Amino acid sequence: MAIIDLHVHLPLPEWLEGCLGPYLESAERYFHRKATARPIEELAAEYERLDMVGVLLGWDAETLTGRPPLPNELVAGIVRRFPDRFVGFGSVDPHRPDATELVRRLPDVGLIGLKLHPTMQGFDPASDAAMRVFESAAEARLAVITHAGTSGLGAGRPGGQGLRIDFARPILLDRAAAAFPEVPIVLAHVGWPWHLEALAMALHKANVLIDISGWRYRYLPPEVLRDMKGRLSDQFLFGTDVPMFSPSDLLEEFAALQLPEEVAAKILWHNANRLLGLKS
């Protein structure tokens, strides 16, 4: 039973220097960790050693940031090289004129989900244009992971480097969750400081899930810990936010939460396995 890490960014120069560029320094300061580029073979070996499967996330925020995307084909190629260690979610900038068609093509490339980042992509996930992107995800039978809550990117800089965190309020995803009940929508990073919105949405809609990536788990809000242990244990997912966090460190932190064994198994593997349709 491999542990499934639902939130992995590729620690490659293409992402760190290409996609993030001037936004990287603020994130490193926010997380108190240097994000160092490393070969994909090294990352795969680490996940092999830890008996983990990582969900690799694409990145396309070119319209707002002017930075080049991380090609979905690159993500898919890594998945093909390491099929026992990685699965892939592609990314499509919702501002692209052909965004809906690009979303529909993701399965053809070999990717099983869509990654969105309303803050970095600069779009309102409750807008009509966003609904068309979610409709395409539904047609392609994709799961969606979306950044929710504040962001380390731009943090501590004047104007947050022009990035709007209000676009990442979880409640803005409620329209899509209601309109497309067949689409699993994962709210990443528990949506803090609007984590109560995320919990309310998950309680109301079975297709809304929450990943705990981007945190030292000992700092998770008490309301999140309570529902993760209890009534929402079927809708929580383990995630790290590599390369801003170390998978081995976070596995230790997760163990330190001392969750009941059956709850820990759900969060570490079972819930994600159900979401992704992986072989046990």
ROVEXKE-878664 format. One record per residue (C-alpha): x, y, z; residue in one letter. Coordinates in steps of 0.001 Angstrom, whole numbers, plus 524288, in hexadecimal, padded with zeros to 5 digits. Layout:
<sites>
<site c1="X" c2="Y" c3="Z" r="A"/>
...
</sites>
This chain:
<sites>
<site c1="80000" c2="80000" c3="80000" r="M"/>
<site c1="807C9" c2="80BBB" c3="7FB15" r="A"/>
<site c1="80593" c2="81918" c3="80107" r="I"/>
<site c1="8001E" c2="822D2" c3="7F737" r="I"/>
<site c1="80554" c2="830B3" c3="7F73B" r="D"/>
<site c1="7FAFF" c2="838A2" c3="7F058" r="L"/>
<site c1="802EB" c2="84511" c3="7EEAD" r="H"/>
<site c1="8105A" c2="844B6" c3="7E832" r="V"/>
<site c1="81685" c2="84F9F" c3="7E05B" r="H"/>
<site c1="821C5" c2="84B96" c3="7D7BA" r="L"/>
<site c1="82EAA" c2="850A9" c3="7DD73" r="P"/>
<site c1="83407" c2="8534B" c3="7CFF0" r="L"/>
<site c1="839FE" c2="85FD6" c3="7CA92" r="P"/>
<site c1="82E8B" c2="86075" c3="7C120" r="E"/>
<site c1="8256C" c2="862C2" c3="7CCAE" r="W"/>
<site c1="82E0C" c2="869A1" c3="7D699" r="L"/>
<site c1="834ED" c2="872F7" c3="7CD63" r="E"/>
<site c1="82BA8" c2="872AE" c3="7C1E4" r="G"/>
<site c1="81DE6" c2="872BC" c3="7C786" r="C"/>
<site c1="82085" c2="87941" c3="7D4A2" r="L"/>
<site c1="82C4C" c2="881C9" c3="7D1C8" r="G"/>
<site c1="82AAA" c2="88E77" c3="7D981" r="P"/>
<site c1="82026" c2="88886" c3="7E236" r="Y"/>
<site c1="828E8" c2="87DCB" c3="7E7A8" r="L"/>
<site c1="83070" c2="88607" c3="7F171" r="E"/>
<site c1="82421" c2="88A25" c3="7F8A3" r="S"/>
<site c1="81F98" c2="87C0F" c3="7F9CC" r="A"/>
<site c1="82CBA" c2="8778C" c3="7FEF9" r="E"/>
<site c1="82C5F" c2="88239" c3="80942" r="R"/>
<site c1="81E4F" c2="87ED8" c3="80CC6" r="Y"/>
<site c1="8212B" c2="87053" c3="80E6C" r="F"/>
<site c1="82EDC" c2="8722D" c3="81427" r="H"/>
<site c1="83424" c2="8686C" c3="80A5B" r="R"/>
<site c1="83CB0" c2="86958" c3="7FE63" r="K"/>
<site c1="83689" c2="862BD" c3="7F2A4" r="A"/>
<site c1="84223" c2="85C5F" c3="7EBEE" r="T"/>
<site c1="8414C" c2="85682" c3="7DE68" r="A"/>
<site c1="843DF" c2="847F0" c3="7DDE6" r="R"/>
<site c1="8434C" c2="83D66" c3="7D367" r="P"/>
<site c1="83672" c2="83657" c3="7D1C5" r="I"/>
<site c1="83DC0" c2="82975" c3="7D39B" r="E"/>
<site c1="84153" c2="82DDC" c3="7E153" r="E"/>
<site c1="8333F" c2="8316B" c3="7E47F" r="L"/>
<site c1="82E7A" c2="8244C" c3="7DF54" r="A"/>
<site c1="838A0" c2="81D28" c3="7E796" r="A"/>
<site c1="8341B" c2="82475" c3="7F3B7" r="E"/>
<site c1="825EF" c2="820BC" c3="7F149" r="Y"/>
<site c1="82A23" c2="812B6" c3="7EED3" r="E"/>
<site c1="83176" c2="81270" c3="7FBC4" r="R"/>
<site c1="825BC" c2="817EF" c3="80307" r="L"/>
<site c1="81C30" c2="80F06" c3="7FBB0" r="D"/>
<site c1="81474" c2="81ACF" c3="7F71E" r="M"/>
<site c1="80D30" c2="81E4C" c3="7EAB4" r="V"/>
<site c1="80DDA" c2="82CAF" c3="7E73C" r="G"/>
<site c1="803D2" c2="83485" c3="7DFB5" r="V"/>
<site c1="80BE2" c2="83D64" c3="7D6F5" r="L"/>
<site c1="805B4" c2="84A87" c3="7D3FD" r="L"/>
<site c1="806E7" c2="85268" c3="7C79A" r="G"/>
<site c1="80790" c2="86141" c3="7C777" r="W"/>
<site c1="8024F" c2="86B32" c3="7BDD6" r="D"/>
<site c1="800C3" c2="87937" c3="7C28B" r="A"/>
<site c1="8065E" c2="88019" c3="7B6BC" r="E"/>
<site c1="7FBCF" c2="88A6C" c3="7B4AD" r="T"/>
<site c1="7FD1C" c2="890AA" c3="7C21A" r="L"/>
<site c1="80B6A" c2="88E40" c3="7C51C" r="T"/>
<site c1="8118C" c2="88EA0" c3="7B79F" r="G"/>
<site c1="81931" c2="88274" c3="7BB88" r="R"/>
<site c1="819C2" c2="87675" c3="7B2A9" r="P"/>
<site c1="81164" c2="86AC1" c3="7B658" r="P"/>
<site c1="81665" c2="85D97" c3="7BAB9" r="L"/>
<site c1="8124F" c2="85568" c3="7AEEE" r="P"/>
<site c1="8081C" c2="84B16" c3="7B1A3" r="N"/>
<site c1="80FAF" c2="84232" c3="7A87E" r="E"/>
<site c1="81B7D" c2="8433F" c3="7B172" r="L"/>
<site c1="8135A" c2="83EF9" c3="7BD31" r="V"/>
<site c1="80D64" c2="833DA" c3="7B570" r="A"/>
<site c1="81AC9" c2="82F74" c3="7B0C5" r="G"/>
<site c1="81FB0" c2="82E4A" c3="7BEC4" r="I"/>
<site c1="813A4" c2="8265F" c3="7C262" r="V"/>
<site c1="81671" c2="81D26" c3="7B714" r="R"/>
<site c1="82483" c2="81B87" c3="7BBB3" r="R"/>
<site c1="8208A" c2="818A0" c3="7C9C3" r="F"/>
<site c1="812D0" c2="812E6" c3="7C90C" r="P"/>
<site c1="813D3" c2="80C66" c3="7D664" r="D"/>
<site c1="817C0" c2="8190A" c3="7DD3B" r="R"/>
<site c1="81052" c2="82417" c3="7D6BA" r="F"/>
<site c1="80356" c2="827E9" c3="7D0C3" r="V"/>
<site c1="80116" c2="83516" c3="7CA74" r="G"/>
<site c1="7F7BF" c2="84097" c3="7CA7C" r="F"/>
<site c1="7F90C" c2="84A64" c3="7BF8A" r="G"/>
<site c1="7F70F" c2="858FE" c3="7C055" r="S"/>
<site c1="7F034" c2="8622B" c3="7B6EA" r="V"/>
<site c1="7EFD5" c2="870EE" c3="7B803" r="D"/>
<site c1="7E124" c2="873F0" c3="7B813" r="P"/>
<site c1="7E3D2" c2="8808E" c3="7B096" r="H"/>
<site c1="7E896" c2="8792D" c3="7A4A0" r="R"/>
<site c1="7DEDA" c2="87A28" c3="7995B" r="P"/>
<site c1="7DFC9" c2="86B64" c3="79785" r="D"/>
<site c1="7DFA3" c2="86837" c3="7A612" r="A"/>
<site c1="7D3B3" c2="85F6A" c3="7A5A0" r="T"/>
<site c1="7D93F" c2="8575C" c3="79A75" r="E"/>
<site c1="7E669" c2="85622" c3="7A13C" r="L"/>
<site c1="7DF9A" c2="85114" c3="7AD72" r="V"/>
<site c1="7D823" c2="846FC" c3="7A597" r="R"/>
<site c1="7E4FB" c2="8423F" c3="79F99" r="R"/>
<site c1="7EBDB" c2="83F77" c3="7AC8B" r="L"/>
<site c1="7E7F2" c2="83104" c3="7ACC6" r="P"/>
<site c1="7ED79" c2="82F78" c3="79F11" r="D"/>
<site c1="7FAAC" c2="833E4" c3="7A455" r="V"/>
<site c1="7F9BE" c2="82A17" c3="7AF81" r="G"/>
<site c1="7F5AB" c2="83328" c3="7BA91" r="L"/>
<site c1="7EA55" c2="83022" c3="7C3A4" r="I"/>
<site c1="7E728" c2="83D47" c3="7C982" r="G"/>
<site c1="7E7A8" c2="84C0E" c3="7C889" r="L"/>
<site c1="7EF4E" c2="85533" c3="7D17D" r="K"/>
<site c1="7EA57" c2="8631C" c3="7D335" r="L"/>
<site c1="7F009" c2="86E7F" c3="7DAD2" r="H"/>
<site c1="7E683" c2="879F2" c3="7DAF6" r="P"/>
<site c1="7F062" c2="88323" c3="7E14C" r="T"/>
<site c1="7FB99" c2="8808A" c3="7D7EB" r="M"/>
<site c1="7F2AB" c2="87F1A" c3="7CC2B" r="Q"/>
<site c1="7EAF1" c2="88B3F" c3="7CFDA" r="G"/>
<site c1="7DD1A" c2="88652" c3="7CDCE" r="F"/>
<site c1="7D084" c2="885B3" c3="7D586" r="D"/>
<site c1="7CCC9" c2="8774B" c3="7D6F9" r="P"/>
<site c1="7BE6D" c2="87B22" c3="7D861" r="A"/>
<site c1="7BE27" c2="88217" c3="7CB31" r="S"/>
<site c1="7B711" c2="87D53" c3="7BF20" r="D"/>
<site c1="7C426" c2="87B78" c3="7B842" r="A"/>
<site c1="7C8D8" c2="872BE" c3="7C350" r="A"/>
<site c1="7BC45" c2="86ADE" c3="7C272" r="M"/>
<site c1="7BFB0" c2="8678D" c3="7B46A" r="R"/>
<site c1="7CCE1" c2="8625D" c3="7B8F7" r="V"/>
<site c1="7C642" c2="859F1" c3="7C340" r="F"/>
<site c1="7BC84" c2="85540" c3="7B921" r="E"/>
<site c1="7C7E0" c2="850B9" c3="7B0AB" r="S"/>
<site c1="7CDCB" c2="849D4" c3="7BC74" r="A"/>
<site c1="7C0E0" c2="842E4" c3="7BE7D" r="A"/>
<site c1="7C051" c2="83ECA" c3="7B025" r="E"/>
<site c1="7CE3E" c2="83973" c3="7B133" r="A"/>
<site c1="7CB2D" c2="832CC" c3="7BE30" r="R"/>
<site c1="7D622" c2="839D9" c3="7C515" r="L"/>
<site c1="7D80C" c2="83C94" c3="7D36E" r="A"/>
<site c1="7DBB0" c2="84AA1" c3="7D6AB" r="V"/>
<site c1="7E58A" c2="84F4A" c3="7E0BA" r="I"/>
<site c1="7E4BC" c2="85DCC" c3="7E363" r="T"/>
<site c1="7ED0C" c2="86666" c3="7EBE4" r="H"/>
<site c1="7E4C8" c2="86BB2" c3="7F70B" r="A"/>
<site c1="7E816" c2="8760C" c3="80115" r="G"/>
<site c1="7F3B1" c2="87F00" c3="8026A" r="T"/>
<site c1="8005C" c2="87D0F" c3="7FAFC" r="S"/>
<site c1="80EC6" c2="87D3A" c3="7FE18" r="G"/>
<site c1="81115" c2="88264" c3="7F066" r="L"/>
<site c1="8118B" c2="89118" c3="7F173" r="G"/>
<site c1="81080" c2="890A2" c3="80048" r="A"/>
<site c1="816E2" c2="89BCE" c3="8079B" r="G"/>
<site c1="818E7" c2="8A3F1" c3="7FB53" r="R"/>
<site c1="8123C" c2="8B0ED" c3="7F82D" r="P"/>
<site c1="8050B" c2="8ADC8" c3="7F256" r="G"/>
<site c1="80856" c2="89F63" c3="7F33A" r="G"/>
<site c1="80F16" c2="8A133" c3="7E60E" r="Q"/>
<site c1="801D1" c2="8A429" c3="7E040" r="G"/>
<site c1="7FBDF" c2="8970A" c3="7E405" r="L"/>
<site c1="7EDF2" c2="89673" c3="7E943" r="R"/>
<site c1="7EB53" c2="88C73" c3="7F3DB" r="I"/>
<site c1="7DCC5" c2="88F99" c3="7F3F7" r="D"/>
<site c1="7DB85" c2="887A6" c3="7E763" r="F"/>
<site c1="7DF89" c2="87BC5" c3="7EF7D" r="A"/>
<site c1="7D490" c2="87C59" c3="7F97B" r="R"/>
<site c1="7CEFB" c2="86E96" c3="7FA1D" r="P"/>
<site c1="7C0D9" c2="87339" c3="7F96E" r="I"/>
<site c1="7C333" c2="87820" c3="7EB91" r="L"/>
<site c1="7C456" c2="869CD" c3="7E78A" r="L"/>
<site c1="7B6DE" c2="8669D" c3="7ECE3" r="D"/>
<site c1="7B021" c2="86A45" c3="7E02E" r="R"/>
<site c1="7B84B" c2="8606B" c3="7D894" r="A"/>
<site c1="7B6CF" c2="855EB" c3="7E30E" r="A"/>
<site c1="7A80E" c2="85758" c3="7E24F" r="A"/>
<site c1="7A760" c2="857FD" c3="7D378" r="A"/>
<site c1="7B052" c2="84C54" c3="7D10D" r="F"/>
<site c1="7AE18" c2="84251" c3="7DBDF" r="P"/>
<site c1="7B54F" c2="8380E" c3="7D3E8" r="E"/>
<site c1="7C1F7" c2="83FFC" c3="7D4B7" r="V"/>
<site c1="7CA08" c2="83DE3" c3="7E109" r="P"/>
<site c1="7CF41" c2="84B2B" c3="7E54D" r="I"/>
<site c1="7DAD5" c2="84AFB" c3="7EE8F" r="V"/>
<site c1="7DCFC" c2="85759" c3="7F679" r="L"/>
<site c1="7EB94" c2="857C2" c3="7F8C9" r="A"/>
<site c1="7F241" c2="85C7F" c3="8052F" r="H"/>
<site c1="7E566" c2="85BF1" c3="80CFA" r="V"/>
<site c1="7E1DC" c2="8697E" c3="807E2" r="G"/>
<site c1="7E74A" c2="87130" c3="81363" r="W"/>
<site c1="7E38F" c2="87B6D" c3="817E9" r="P"/>
<site c1="7D657" c2="877A6" c3="81241" r="W"/>
<site c1="7D773" c2="8698F" c3="816E0" r="H"/>
<site c1="7C9D0" c2="86A13" c3="81CD3" r="L"/>
<site c1="7C47B" c2="86C7A" c3="80F2D" r="E"/>
<site c1="7CBE5" c2="86095" c3="80A57" r="A"/>
<site c1="7C6A6" c2="8581D" c3="81554" r="L"/>
<site c1="7B8C3" c2="85CF2" c3="81318" r="A"/>
<site c1="7B9B8" c2="859E5" c3="804A3" r="M"/>
<site c1="7BEEF" c2="84C33" c3="80737" r="A"/>
<site c1="7B3F6" c2="849CA" c3="810F6" r="L"/>
<site c1="7A9F5" c2="84E67" c3="8070A" r="H"/>
<site c1="7AF61" c2="84833" c3="7FAB0" r="K"/>
<site c1="7B519" c2="83A88" c3="7FA01" r="A"/>
<site c1="7BCFB" c2="83E09" c3="7EDD5" r="N"/>
<site c1="7C4DF" c2="84834" c3="7F56F" r="V"/>
<site c1="7D15C" c2="84335" c3="7FBBA" r="L"/>
<site c1="7DC55" c2="849E0" c3="8033C" r="I"/>
<site c1="7EAE6" c2="84779" c3="8029B" r="D"/>
<site c1="7F3EC" c2="84AEA" c3="80DE8" r="I"/>
<site c1="7FFBC" c2="84E9A" c3="805B3" r="S"/>
<site c1="807A1" c2="85ACA" c3="8083D" r="G"/>
<site c1="80741" c2="85972" c3="8171A" r="W"/>
<site c1="80F3F" c2="854CE" c3="8227E" r="R"/>
<site c1="8041F" c2="84C64" c3="82734" r="Y"/>
<site c1="805E1" c2="8501A" c3="83579" r="R"/>
<site c1="80140" c2="85DB1" c3="83188" r="Y"/>
<site c1="7F4AB" c2="85961" c3="82ADE" r="L"/>
<site c1="7E8FD" c2="86100" c3="83022" r="P"/>
<site c1="7E195" c2="859C4" c3="83AE7" r="P"/>
<site c1="7D501" c2="859A9" c3="83301" r="E"/>
<site c1="7DC27" c2="852D8" c3="827F0" r="V"/>
<site c1="7E221" c2="848B3" c3="830FC" r="L"/>
<site c1="7D4F9" c2="84613" c3="8374E" r="R"/>
<site c1="7CDEB" c2="8437B" c3="82A7B" r="D"/>
<site c1="7D97F" c2="83C2C" c3="824A0" r="M"/>
<site c1="7D8DE" c2="832B6" c3="83007" r="K"/>
<site c1="7CA16" c2="8321D" c3="82FF6" r="G"/>
<site c1="7BEE1" c2="834D7" c3="826DB" r="R"/>
<site c1="7C734" c2="83872" c3="81AFC" r="L"/>
<site c1="7D179" c2="82DBC" c3="81BEC" r="S"/>
<site c1="7CCC5" c2="8285A" c3="80ECF" r="D"/>
<site c1="7CF87" c2="83556" c3="80806" r="Q"/>
<site c1="7DD30" c2="838C9" c3="80C9F" r="F"/>
<site c1="7E974" c2="835EB" c3="804CE" r="L"/>
<site c1="7F7E1" c2="83590" c3="8082D" r="F"/>
<site c1="8008C" c2="83EF6" c3="800B2" r="G"/>
<site c1="80DC8" c2="84561" c3="80252" r="T"/>
<site c1="80FEC" c2="850DE" c3="7F8E1" r="D"/>
<site c1="81D68" c2="84C37" c3="7F49D" r="V"/>
<site c1="82727" c2="852C3" c3="7F2F2" r="P"/>
<site c1="8231E" c2="85C34" c3="7FDB0" r="M"/>
<site c1="82224" c2="850DA" c3="80744" r="F"/>
<site c1="8294C" c2="84403" c3="80939" r="S"/>
<site c1="820C9" c2="837D0" c3="807B0" r="P"/>
<site c1="82832" c2="83063" c3="81238" r="S"/>
<site c1="826DE" c2="83BB9" c3="81BC7" r="D"/>
<site c1="81855" c2="83CB7" c3="81977" r="L"/>
<site c1="81658" c2="82E16" c3="81B0E" r="L"/>
<site c1="81C60" c2="82F87" c3="82894" r="E"/>
<site c1="81397" c2="83B10" c3="82B7F" r="E"/>
<site c1="807B0" c2="8337B" c3="826F0" r="F"/>
<site c1="80B35" c2="82812" c3="82FC7" r="A"/>
<site c1="80CA1" c2="8319D" c3="83B14" r="A"/>
<site c1="7FE3C" c2="8353F" c3="839AB" r="L"/>
<site c1="7FB55" c2="8279D" c3="83F0E" r="Q"/>
<site c1="7EEF5" c2="825F2" c3="83728" r="L"/>
<site c1="7E74B" c2="81951" c3="838B1" r="P"/>
<site c1="7ED01" c2="80F19" c3="82F9A" r="E"/>
<site c1="7E0E8" c2="80E35" c3="82708" r="E"/>
<site c1="7E060" c2="81D09" c3="82578" r="V"/>
<site c1="7EECE" c2="81DF5" c3="82223" r="A"/>
<site c1="7ED2E" c2="81359" c3="817CD" r="A"/>
<site c1="7E21B" c2="81AF4" c3="81178" r="K"/>
<site c1="7E9E5" c2="82782" c3="810A9" r="I"/>
<site c1="7F6CE" c2="82172" c3="80C9B" r="L"/>
<site c1="7F198" c2="81843" c3="8024E" r="W"/>
<site c1="7E378" c2="81403" c3="80196" r="H"/>
<site c1="7DCDE" c2="8210F" c3="7FE86" r="N"/>
<site c1="7E6BC" c2="824A1" c3="7F402" r="A"/>
<site c1="7E656" c2="81709" c3="7EE45" r="N"/>
<site c1="7D798" c2="81856" c3="7ECF1" r="R"/>
<site c1="7D92C" c2="825CC" c3="7E6CA" r="L"/>
<site c1="7E3CB" c2="821E1" c3="7DD27" r="L"/>
<site c1="7DF73" c2="813FE" c3="7DA3C" r="G"/>
<site c1="7ECE3" c2="80E38" c3="7DC8C" r="L"/>
<site c1="7EF8F" c2="7FFD7" c3="7DE61" r="K"/>
<site c1="7F119" c2="7FBA4" c3="7EC80" r="S"/>
</sites>
